[in-house]
């Protein structure tokens, strides 16, 4: 199992999730829960890092790298991926 960083769009779970992406504009994946939580604690200003932690089950991904159990992360208005810094700004 792998892990990723996500949150519901506009804080509403029915909207699907937005994800932190890597340099290739793919969902950033972590091999362990500890590594994922460490990244969250370093890059996202939050008292609840577990809120952003999502599991990626091996059978839960389609051919496009989208996490099917969590929904689709649409692009921002300018078509660029959401970054960890933007996660931080939107929470304030």
Residue, then its C-alpha position, 0 to 999 in steps of 0.5 A: x500500500x502507498x500513501x498520498x496527500x489530499x483533501x476534499x475540494x473546498x472542504x466538501x467530501x462530495x466534491x472529490x479530492x485535490x492532491x499534492x503532485x510531484x514534478x511530473x504532475x502526477x500524484x505524489x506517492x509515499x511508500x510509508x505512512x511515516x514518510x507521508x506524515x513527515x512530508x505533511x508536517x514539513x510542508x503544510x501548516x496544520x495541527x491535524x496532519x492525518x487529515x491530509x493522509x490518504x491510503x492508495x490501495x494497490x487495486x484502487x488506482x486506474x490507468x491514469x494514476x487517479x485514486x478511485x476511492x477518493x475521487x478526481x482532482x480537477x486542475x486549478x483555474x489556470x490548469x496548473x497542479x495544486x502545490x503544498x504551499x497552496x494547500x497551506x494558503x487555502x487553509x488560512 
